[in-house]
């Protein structure tokens, strides 16, 4: 089969599309014919050996896919021919991938394979962030950084589905259009976002900040929080990890909350399937509509990774074999 391999840890340009043997299917595992694979920031980090998981080259990246079941073990609840999304950790940038059945999920008929491949990483991370860690309540105000990206658009849609008002922060006007189409109530530019959000909330601030960006906007994010507000730390796409002056937390009774979705669910079998089952009614009702920024062929994997690395991507970038 054809697959994209990281052959050396030199970033997106070191990913090569090659012919490799089709995967063996161990007992109890599922084999999926991949129709689409989601591209995410961790794939960029993996290509440089900078992610917390460090497989030795050569390896096939790609944590999330959608496709059709080719082989299913007895008792898994899956059947050959089922439309599914899956979270295989690695191996998704290929024509076929093997996955634990606990990480294979039924894909509603109204959700395309491209949209299905956009769901596992971003929507389940944001589900955990907003529900489990952020304790989002109906009627609260949520500010989303990086709002035109994959995490950002997922956070917008989930927060809206759960009854929040959403303030999106973007870097330019083109990305503002993406955030509005994803469902944001208000959109502001990153430059001066604190004052803009202050005006929009009449000085009251927001209850939750969703931050996959980090960097130098972190302190102003704390300043946008209302009393008892929560800042959700999801990632650091800006490249630098900010530091917290804890007196700010004390003075305003606010929280900085870590969102380590993977670290949480890997210790709790069954949690991720409960999350998926929570999403299905929202998907079937059209309340969640993953934003696909671009669909590229597998041969364009390097360009897809560079789009994310250089922060040009909007929505989710998807590869098709």
C-alpha positions as CSV (number, residue, x, y, z in Angstrom):
1,X,0.0,0.0,0.0
2,X,1.0,3.7,-0.3
3,X,1.8,5.5,2.9
4,X,3.5,8.7,4.0
5,X,6.6,8.0,6.2
6,X,8.7,10.1,8.4
7,X,12.1,8.9,7.3
8,X,14.2,11.4,9.3
9,X,13.4,13.9,12.0
10,X,13.8,17.0,9.9
11,X,10.2,18.4,9.8
12,X,7.5,18.3,7.1
13,X,10.0,18.1,4.2
14,X,11.3,14.8,5.5
15,X,8.0,13.1,5.0
16,X,8.1,10.8,2.0
17,X,5.3,8.9,0.2
18,X,6.4,5.3,-0.4
19,X,5.1,1.8,-1.0
20,X,5.1,-0.3,2.1
21,X,3.7,-3.8,3.0
22,X,0.0,-3.8,3.9
23,X,-0.3,-4.0,7.7
24,X,-0.7,-7.3,9.6
25,X,-3.9,-7.5,11.6
26,X,-3.2,-8.8,15.1
27,X,-6.0,-10.8,16.8
28,X,-8.6,-8.5,18.3
29,X,-7.7,-5.5,16.1
30,X,-9.7,-3.7,13.3
31,X,-8.4,-3.1,9.8
32,X,-9.8,0.1,8.1
33,X,-9.6,1.1,4.5
34,X,-8.8,4.8,4.9
35,X,-10.9,7.2,3.0
36,X,-9.6,10.4,4.7
37,X,-7.0,11.2,7.4
38,X,-6.9,14.3,9.5
39,X,-3.7,16.4,9.8
40,X,-3.0,17.9,13.1
41,X,-0.3,20.0,14.9
42,X,1.1,16.9,16.7
43,X,1.9,15.4,13.3
44,X,4.2,18.4,12.7
45,X,5.9,17.9,16.0
46,X,6.3,14.2,15.3
47,X,8.1,15.0,12.1
48,X,10.7,16.8,14.1
49,X,10.8,14.4,17.1
50,X,9.4,17.1,19.3
51,X,6.2,15.3,20.4
52,X,5.9,13.5,23.8
53,X,5.5,10.3,21.9
54,X,8.8,9.7,20.0
55,X,8.6,6.7,17.6
56,X,11.9,6.0,15.8
57,X,12.0,6.6,12.0
58,X,10.7,5.4,9.7
59,X,7.1,5.6,10.9
60,X,3.8,6.5,9.4
61,X,2.1,9.5,11.2
62,X,-1.6,10.2,11.2
63,X,-3.7,9.9,14.4
64,X,-7.2,10.2,13.1
65,X,-9.0,8.6,10.1
66,X,-12.3,7.9,8.6
67,X,-13.1,5.0,6.3
68,X,-14.6,1.5,6.0
69,X,-14.0,-1.5,8.1
70,X,-12.2,-4.3,6.2
71,X,-11.6,-6.7,9.1
72,X,-13.4,-6.7,12.4
73,X,-12.9,-9.1,15.4
74,X,-15.9,-11.0,16.8
75,X,-17.6,-9.3,19.7
76,X,-16.3,-5.8,18.8
77,X,-19.7,-4.5,17.7
78,X,-18.2,-3.7,14.3
79,X,-18.9,-5.3,11.0
80,X,-17.1,-5.5,7.7
81,X,-18.4,-2.5,5.6
82,X,-19.2,-0.2,8.5
83,X,-18.5,3.5,8.0
84,X,-16.3,4.6,10.9
85,X,-14.0,7.2,12.3
86,X,-11.0,6.1,14.3
87,X,-8.1,7.2,16.4
88,X,-5.1,4.9,15.7
89,X,-2.4,7.2,17.2
90,X,-0.1,6.4,14.3
91,X,-0.4,5.0,10.8
92,X,-3.3,7.0,9.5
93,X,-1.5,8.6,6.5
94,X,-1.9,5.4,4.5
95,X,-4.4,3.4,2.4
96,X,-5.0,1.1,5.4
97,X,-4.6,1.3,9.1
98,X,-4.9,-1.1,12.1
99,X,-6.7,0.2,15.2
100,X,-7.9,-1.0,18.6
101,X,-11.7,-1.5,18.3
102,X,-12.2,0.7,21.5
103,X,-11.0,3.6,19.4
104,X,-13.2,2.9,16.3
105,X,-16.5,4.8,16.3
106,X,-19.6,4.6,14.1
107,X,-19.9,7.5,11.7
108,X,-23.4,8.9,11.1
109,X,-24.6,8.7,7.6
110,X,-24.9,12.5,7.2
111,X,-21.2,13.0,8.1
112,X,-18.7,12.7,5.2
113,X,-15.5,10.8,5.5
114,X,-13.6,14.1,5.2
115,X,-15.6,15.5,8.1
116,X,-15.3,12.2,10.0
117,X,-11.5,12.5,9.8
118,X,-11.7,16.0,11.3
119,X,-13.5,14.8,14.5
120,X,-11.5,12.6,16.8
121,X,-8.5,14.8,17.8
122,X,-10.1,18.2,17.8
123,X,-13.7,17.6,18.8
124,X,-12.9,15.1,21.6
125,X,-10.2,17.3,22.9
126,X,-12.6,20.3,23.0
127,X,-15.3,18.1,24.5
128,X,-13.0,17.2,27.4
129,X,-11.8,20.8,27.7
130,X,-15.2,22.5,27.9
131,X,-17.2,19.8,29.7
132,X,-14.7,18.0,32.0
133,X,-12.1,20.7,32.7
134,X,-13.9,23.9,32.0
135,X,-17.3,22.9,33.6
136,X,-19.1,24.9,30.9
137,X,-22.6,25.9,31.9
138,X,-25.4,27.1,29.6
139,X,-25.4,30.8,29.2
140,X,-21.7,31.4,29.9
141,X,-19.3,33.4,27.7
142,X,-16.4,31.6,26.0
143,X,-13.4,33.2,24.3
144,X,-11.6,31.1,21.7
145,X,-8.0,31.8,20.5
146,X,-6.9,30.4,17.2
147,X,-10.5,30.4,16.3
148,X,-10.2,29.7,12.6
149,X,-8.1,26.5,13.2
150,X,-9.1,23.0,13.8
151,X,-9.3,23.2,17.6
152,X,-10.8,26.7,17.4
153,X,-13.6,25.8,15.1
154,X,-14.4,22.7,17.1
155,X,-14.5,24.7,20.3
156,X,-16.8,27.3,18.8
157,X,-19.3,24.7,17.6
158,X,-19.3,22.7,20.8
159,X,-19.7,25.8,23.0
160,X,-22.5,27.0,20.8
161,X,-24.2,23.6,20.9
162,X,-24.1,23.7,24.7
163,X,-25.6,27.2,25.0
164,X,-22.6,29.5,25.3
165,X,-21.9,32.9,23.7
166,X,-18.6,32.7,21.8
167,X,-16.0,35.4,21.2
168,X,-13.5,34.3,18.5
169,X,-9.9,35.7,18.3
170,X,-8.2,35.5,14.9
171,X,-5.1,37.0,13.3
172,X,-6.6,38.5,10.2
173,X,-9.9,39.3,8.4
174,X,-9.9,36.1,6.2
175,X,-9.7,34.0,9.3
176,X,-12.5,36.1,10.9
177,X,-14.8,34.9,8.1
178,X,-14.0,31.2,8.9
179,X,-14.7,31.8,12.6
180,X,-18.1,33.5,11.8
181,X,-19.0,30.6,9.5
182,X,-18.2,28.2,12.3
183,X,-20.8,29.9,14.5
184,X,-18.9,32.6,16.6
185,X,-21.2,35.3,17.9
186,X,-18.4,38.0,17.8
187,X,-15.0,38.0,16.2
188,X,-12.0,40.2,17.2
189,X,-8.4,40.5,16.0
190,X,-5.6,39.2,18.2
191,X,-4.0,42.6,18.3
192,X,-5.9,44.4,21.0
193,X,-8.3,41.5,21.7
194,X,-8.4,42.2,25.5
195,X,-9.9,45.7,25.1
196,X,-12.2,44.6,22.3
197,X,-13.6,41.8,24.4
198,X,-13.9,44.1,27.3
199,X,-16.1,46.4,25.3
200,X,-18.2,43.6,23.9
201,X,-18.9,42.3,27.5
202,X,-19.4,45.7,29.0
203,X,-16.3,45.1,31.1
204,X,-17.6,41.9,32.7
205,X,-15.2,39.6,30.8
206,X,-15.7,36.0,29.8
207,X,-16.2,32.8,31.9
208,X,-13.8,30.6,29.9
209,X,-10.8,31.1,27.6
210,X,-9.9,28.3,25.2
211,X,-6.2,28.7,24.4
212,X,-4.4,26.3,22.0
213,X,-2.0,29.1,21.1
214,X,0.0,30.2,24.2
215,X,2.7,32.8,23.7
216,X,2.5,36.4,24.5
217,X,-1.3,36.8,24.6
218,X,-1.6,34.6,27.8
219,X,-1.5,37.4,30.3
220,X,-4.1,39.4,28.5
221,X,-6.2,36.3,28.3
222,X,-6.2,36.1,32.1
223,X,-7.3,39.8,32.2
224,X,-10.3,39.0,30.1
225,X,-11.7,36.5,32.6
226,X,-14.6,37.3,34.9
227,X,-14.4,36.3,38.6
228,X,-14.3,32.5,38.9
229,X,-13.3,32.3,35.2
230,X,-11.2,29.4,33.8
231,X,-8.4,29.6,31.2
232,X,-8.0,26.2,29.5
233,X,-4.5,25.4,28.4
234,X,-4.7,23.2,25.3
235,X,-1.5,23.8,23.4
236,X,1.3,26.2,22.3
237,X,1.1,26.7,18.6
238,X,2.7,30.1,19.0
239,X,5.8,28.2,20.0
240,X,6.5,29.6,23.4
241,X,5.2,28.4,26.7
242,X,3.9,31.2,28.9
243,X,4.4,31.6,32.7
244,X,1.7,32.4,35.2
245,X,2.1,35.1,37.9
246,X,-0.1,33.4,40.4
247,X,-1.1,36.6,42.2
248,X,-3.4,37.2,39.3
249,X,-5.2,34.0,40.1
250,X,-5.6,34.9,43.7
251,X,-6.7,38.5,43.2
252,X,-9.5,37.6,40.7
253,X,-10.4,34.1,41.9
254,X,-9.6,32.6,38.5
255,X,-8.2,29.3,37.4
256,X,-5.6,28.2,34.9
257,X,-6.6,24.6,33.9
258,X,-4.5,22.1,32.0
259,X,-6.2,20.1,29.3
260,X,-4.3,16.8,28.7
261,X,-7.0,14.9,26.9
262,X,-4.7,12.0,25.9
263,X,-3.2,11.6,29.3
264,X,-6.7,11.4,30.8
265,X,-8.5,9.0,28.6
266,X,-5.6,6.5,28.1
267,X,-5.9,5.7,31.8
268,X,-9.7,5.3,31.6
269,X,-10.9,2.6,29.2
270,X,-14.2,3.5,27.8
271,X,-14.1,7.3,28.4
272,X,-13.4,8.2,24.8
273,X,-16.4,6.1,23.5
274,X,-18.6,7.9,26.0
275,X,-17.4,11.2,24.5
276,X,-18.1,10.0,21.0
277,X,-21.6,8.9,22.0
278,X,-22.2,12.4,23.4
279,X,-21.2,13.9,20.0
280,X,-23.4,11.7,17.8
281,X,-26.7,13.4,18.5
282,X,-25.1,16.8,17.8
283,X,-23.7,15.5,14.5
284,X,-27.0,13.9,13.4
285,X,-28.8,17.2,14.2
286,X,-26.3,19.2,12.2
287,X,-25.2,21.2,15.3
288,X,-21.6,20.1,14.7
289,X,-20.4,20.6,11.1
290,X,-16.6,20.2,11.0
291,X,-14.9,22.9,9.0
292,X,-12.7,21.5,6.3
293,X,-10.1,24.1,5.2
294,X,-8.5,21.9,2.5
295,X,-8.5,18.4,1.2
296,X,-5.1,17.4,-0.2
297,X,-3.9,14.1,-1.7
298,X,-1.5,11.9,0.2
299,X,1.3,13.1,-2.2
300,X,0.8,16.6,-0.8
301,X,1.4,15.6,2.8
302,X,4.5,17.8,3.2
303,X,2.6,20.9,2.0
304,X,-0.3,20.0,4.4
305,X,2.1,19.8,7.4
306,X,3.8,23.1,6.3
307,X,0.4,24.8,6.2
308,X,-0.1,23.9,9.8
309,X,3.4,24.6,10.9
310,X,3.4,28.1,9.3
311,X,-0.1,28.8,10.7
312,X,-1.8,29.2,7.2
313,X,-4.3,26.5,7.8
314,X,-8.0,27.2,8.6
315,X,-10.4,24.6,9.8
316,X,-9.1,21.0,9.3
317,X,-6.7,19.9,6.7
318,X,-7.5,16.4,5.4
319,X,-5.5,13.9,3.3
320,X,-7.1,11.4,0.9
321,X,-5.1,8.3,-0.2
